Amino acid sequence: MFCEKCGAASGTETPDYTQPQSVQPYPAKPQGKSTAAIVIYMISGVLAVLGLILPFLPHIASTNFQQVENYSMFGFCLESIQSGELFGGYVELFAGNLLMCLTVISMILQFIWAILSFVRVKAAGIFGVIGSCFFLFQSLFWLLILFEGAVMSSHYYVNITIVPMLMVFIAIAGIVFASLQLAKKDYVK
């Protein structure tokens, strides 16, 4: 400081109040993952695991002239590939092979989606959307085969369980939740 009368430097210094202190009006947002993001990833992982399990559950409860008990979609694929045709000749080898290919591709993608969802990796949404689209196409194709066997066959009646319809709903929910994984950017690694 300087003397106001003579202009000489004085030995005492006064605090400088010219610089304002920086004040944040709001507290800083935590950098952790949000609860909604974790829930989206966990639900996505559960949907992916359901997509892996549902093809092995019973899809056909029983038929009249063929004693079929607890017939799964995967069992249908294996039997149609071995025998070449089922349901009185309406489903040929091509349908069984196509359904098996869709099932294997879908299961591989669903497995990767489940792993990536449970560890919350950014690429989970991509695998989820692609895997769920394959799963939806596989489910609709399987329903077409089942309805063809149930409606077009004059030899026997096919009792369809709720599992094939559940597969369609799980596939649609999978597409929705995988899209939510892709839409959220702030919570992924």
C-alpha positions as CSV (number, residue, x, y, z in Angstrom):
1,M,0.0,0.0,0.0
2,F,1.0,3.6,-0.5
3,C,0.5,6.6,1.8
4,E,-2.4,8.7,0.6
5,K,-0.6,12.1,1.5
6,C,3.0,11.6,0.3
7,G,2.7,8.5,-2.0
8,A,5.4,6.6,-0.1
9,A,5.1,2.9,0.2
10,S,3.9,1.8,3.6
11,G,4.9,-1.5,5.3
12,T,1.5,-2.8,5.9
13,E,-0.5,-4.5,3.3
14,T,-4.3,-4.6,3.3
15,P,-6.1,-7.6,1.9
16,D,-7.1,-7.3,-1.8
17,Y,-10.9,-7.6,-2.1
18,T,-11.0,-7.1,-5.9
19,Q,-11.2,-10.8,-6.8
20,P,-14.5,-12.4,-6.0
21,Q,-14.5,-15.9,-4.8
22,S,-16.0,-18.5,-7.2
23,V,-19.3,-19.8,-5.9
24,Q,-21.1,-22.7,-7.5
25,P,-24.9,-22.2,-7.3
26,Y,-25.6,-26.0,-7.4
27,P,-23.6,-28.9,-6.1
28,A,-21.7,-30.9,-8.7
29,K,-23.6,-33.8,-10.1
30,P,-22.1,-37.2,-9.0
31,Q,-20.3,-39.1,-11.7
32,G,-21.7,-42.5,-10.8
33,K,-24.3,-44.5,-12.7
34,S,-27.9,-43.5,-12.2
35,T,-30.4,-45.8,-10.6
36,A,-32.6,-45.8,-13.7
37,A,-29.7,-46.9,-15.9
38,I,-28.8,-49.8,-13.6
39,V,-32.5,-50.9,-13.6
40,I,-32.5,-50.7,-17.5
41,Y,-29.4,-52.9,-17.6
42,M,-30.7,-55.4,-15.1
43,I,-34.0,-55.8,-16.9
44,S,-32.2,-56.1,-20.2
45,G,-30.0,-58.9,-18.7
46,V,-33.1,-60.7,-17.4
47,L,-34.8,-60.4,-20.8
48,A,-31.7,-61.8,-22.5
49,V,-31.6,-64.8,-20.1
50,L,-35.4,-65.4,-20.8
51,G,-34.6,-65.4,-24.5
52,L,-32.0,-68.1,-23.8
53,I,-34.4,-70.3,-21.8
54,L,-37.8,-70.0,-23.6
55,P,-36.8,-72.1,-26.7
56,F,-36.3,-75.1,-24.4
57,L,-39.6,-74.8,-22.6
58,P,-42.7,-76.8,-23.7
59,H,-44.4,-75.2,-26.7
60,I,-46.8,-78.0,-27.6
61,A,-48.6,-79.7,-24.7
62,S,-50.0,-82.6,-26.6
63,T,-51.5,-83.8,-29.9
64,N,-54.3,-86.2,-30.5
65,F,-52.9,-88.8,-32.9
66,Q,-49.2,-88.4,-32.1
67,Q,-48.4,-88.6,-28.4
68,V,-46.2,-85.6,-28.0
69,E,-45.5,-84.4,-24.5
70,N,-43.7,-81.2,-23.5
71,Y,-42.5,-80.5,-27.0
72,S,-40.1,-77.6,-27.2
73,M,-39.1,-75.4,-30.1
74,F,-35.5,-76.6,-29.9
75,G,-36.8,-80.2,-29.9
76,F,-38.8,-79.5,-33.0
77,C,-35.7,-78.1,-34.8
78,L,-33.7,-81.2,-33.9
79,E,-36.4,-83.6,-34.9
80,S,-37.3,-81.8,-38.2
81,I,-33.6,-81.8,-39.2
82,Q,-33.3,-85.6,-38.5
83,S,-36.6,-86.7,-40.0
84,G,-37.1,-84.1,-42.8
85,E,-40.7,-83.4,-42.1
86,L,-43.2,-83.1,-39.2
87,F,-46.9,-82.3,-38.7
88,G,-48.0,-84.7,-41.5
89,G,-45.7,-83.3,-44.2
90,Y,-46.6,-79.6,-43.8
91,V,-43.2,-78.6,-42.4
92,E,-40.3,-79.7,-44.4
93,L,-36.6,-79.8,-43.8
94,F,-36.1,-76.2,-44.9
95,A,-38.3,-74.8,-42.1
96,G,-36.5,-76.8,-39.5
97,N,-33.1,-75.8,-40.7
98,L,-34.1,-72.1,-41.0
99,L,-35.6,-72.1,-37.5
100,M,-32.5,-73.8,-36.1
101,C,-30.2,-71.2,-37.7
102,L,-32.4,-68.4,-36.4
103,T,-32.4,-70.0,-33.0
104,V,-28.6,-70.5,-32.8
105,I,-27.9,-66.9,-34.0
106,S,-30.4,-65.5,-31.6
107,M,-29.1,-67.5,-28.7
108,I,-25.5,-66.4,-29.3
109,L,-26.5,-62.7,-29.5
110,Q,-28.8,-63.0,-26.5
111,F,-25.9,-64.6,-24.5
112,I,-23.6,-61.8,-25.4
113,W,-26.3,-59.3,-24.6
114,A,-26.9,-60.8,-21.1
115,I,-23.2,-60.8,-20.2
116,L,-22.7,-57.2,-21.4
117,S,-25.9,-56.0,-19.7
118,F,-24.9,-57.4,-16.3
119,V,-21.5,-55.8,-16.5
120,R,-23.1,-52.6,-18.0
121,V,-21.0,-52.2,-21.1
122,K,-21.9,-49.6,-23.8
123,A,-22.1,-52.2,-26.6
124,A,-24.8,-54.2,-24.8
125,G,-27.6,-52.1,-26.5
126,I,-26.3,-53.0,-30.0
127,F,-26.2,-56.7,-29.3
128,G,-29.6,-56.4,-27.6
129,V,-31.3,-54.8,-30.5
130,I,-29.8,-57.2,-33.1
131,G,-30.4,-60.2,-30.9
132,S,-34.0,-59.2,-30.0
133,C,-34.8,-58.7,-33.7
134,F,-33.5,-62.2,-34.5
135,F,-35.5,-63.5,-31.5
136,L,-38.6,-61.7,-32.7
137,F,-38.2,-63.1,-36.3
138,Q,-37.5,-66.6,-34.9
139,S,-40.6,-66.4,-32.6
140,L,-42.9,-65.2,-35.4
141,F,-41.6,-67.9,-37.7
142,W,-42.2,-70.5,-35.0
143,L,-45.7,-69.3,-34.4
144,L,-46.4,-69.6,-38.2
145,I,-45.2,-73.2,-38.1
146,L,-47.3,-73.9,-35.1
147,F,-50.4,-72.3,-36.5
148,E,-49.9,-74.1,-39.8
149,G,-49.7,-77.4,-37.9
150,A,-52.7,-76.6,-35.8
151,V,-55.0,-75.2,-38.5
152,M,-54.0,-76.9,-41.7
153,S,-53.6,-80.4,-40.4
154,S,-56.6,-82.7,-40.8
155,H,-54.9,-85.6,-39.0
156,Y,-54.5,-84.2,-35.5
157,Y,-54.9,-81.2,-33.3
158,V,-52.0,-79.3,-31.8
159,N,-52.3,-77.8,-28.3
160,I,-50.1,-74.7,-28.2
161,T,-48.9,-73.5,-24.8
162,I,-48.4,-69.8,-23.9
163,V,-44.7,-70.0,-24.3
164,P,-44.6,-69.0,-28.1
165,M,-46.6,-65.9,-27.5
166,L,-44.4,-65.1,-24.5
167,M,-41.4,-65.3,-26.8
168,V,-42.9,-62.6,-29.0
169,F,-43.6,-60.3,-26.0
170,I,-40.1,-60.9,-24.6
171,A,-38.6,-60.1,-28.0
172,I,-40.5,-56.8,-28.3
173,A,-39.6,-55.9,-24.7
174,G,-36.0,-56.7,-25.5
175,I,-36.0,-54.3,-28.5
176,V,-37.4,-51.6,-26.3
177,F,-34.9,-52.0,-23.4
178,A,-31.9,-52.5,-25.7
179,S,-33.0,-49.2,-27.5
180,L,-33.1,-47.6,-24.0
181,Q,-29.6,-48.8,-23.4
182,L,-28.5,-47.2,-26.7
183,A,-30.3,-44.0,-25.9
184,K,-28.7,-43.4,-22.5
185,K,-25.1,-42.1,-22.9
186,D,-24.2,-40.8,-19.4
187,Y,-24.2,-44.1,-17.5
188,V,-22.2,-46.5,-19.6
189,K,-18.5,-47.3,-19.3
